[in-house]
């Protein structure tokens, strides 16, 4: 273990309770956290140490991947501490250091997790700097959104880089910790039947879909300022696309994987501004403007379908269609690889990589229908990884995998700043073209597939 503890700013929020503490509990039960590891939750609420641990206990019962037991939790809770403070006030960080010192926690070997809104990133960083918590060993994990645009993203990154080393700044994108996202590389590069046809000569199009059946819920204030393009496409879907499209890395190191992904972002073909409507459809579900903290005349998109191309020898001319939306007919994330038809008598094959809620791979192929002379039918082979009980019990959750990777200084599952910068620049150009040449926003009914105009 390359650090001795984690401090969670936002330790009383949903992210901490639903994802971070369950992940840490699982790691502890698996023997991946030492007994002297320390977990400090920070919030503004007036909790005693015992009150806080009891709250965490209740969430563990519902959200831990491994079976909850009182004996395991009683050991795990000895790692947990709570500290009440106003994270926006620099003067409060002196008290935090006194608290850490009193608990015997070595401040220079901690991970600081910013499980808070982006507006608090700078005050927290300045507070840590003031009390000399940002050393060569200190790591920081920040949640998306990585800014609301390229300008705000740069401001956040510059402030972090002033105090933390580049290699110690971890931009977390929980999609990159999902089992089937990681498995894409194995599927592509370790199977001869796929690796040789993963290019423009055989593939007709690639679709990356992330559908949600829920609305904005309590996130209306944040979401109305970002929208689906910034909330999902710029980070999650672009990262998945880079893994699907990248060249095989020279080796399996995190550096070479990130270099291969980066080449995809550099090769994105600019969309001609006047043709924006041919490549982008924005929608909003009916009733969105009545959601809590959403402007009554909001033009924020809750649905996006975007067509991009990668201008290199492997992919030139192949459309990548990225779709995401809220209040749709299903909750489902998948990658669909559609192959070209080999003859006029049969349709093309497809590979569907299912990311959530089910995990697995489905392959469709053509075969002669039994009992006929020339009739061809499509059949499928479906591997459902999440259907296997053993896999469910032994497969880490995304945050569990990502937290442990950070502890071990493995950056391969995290977003990298140059990727964020490249994708923001590309998305900013799209937004500028949309505002100048389109501004069309299509309304769609809740529970449907989105606007009928979608790509």
Secondary structure, 3 states (H helix, E strand, C coil): CCCCEEEEECCCCHHHHHHHHHHHHHHHHCCCCCCCCEEEEEECCCCCHHHHHHHHHHHHHHHCCCCCCHHHHHHHHHHEEEEECCCCCHHHHHHHHHHHHHCCCCHHHEEEEECCCHHHHHHHHHHHHHCCCCCCCCEEEEECCCCCCHHHHHHHHHHHHHHCCHHHEEEECHHHHCHHHHHHHHHHHCCHHHHCCCCCCCEEEEEEEEECCCCCHHHHHHHHHHHHHHHHHHHHHHHHHHHHHCCCCCCCCHHHHHHHHHHHHHCECCCCHHHHHHHEEEEEECCHHHCCCCCCCCCCCCEEEEEEEECCCCCCCCEEEEEEECCECCCEEEEEEEECCCECCECCCEEEEEEECCCEEEEEEEEECCCCCCCEEEEEEEEEHHHCHHHHHHCCCHHHHHHHHHHCCCCCCCECHHHHHHHHHHHHHHHHHHHHHCCCCEEECCCECCCCCCC
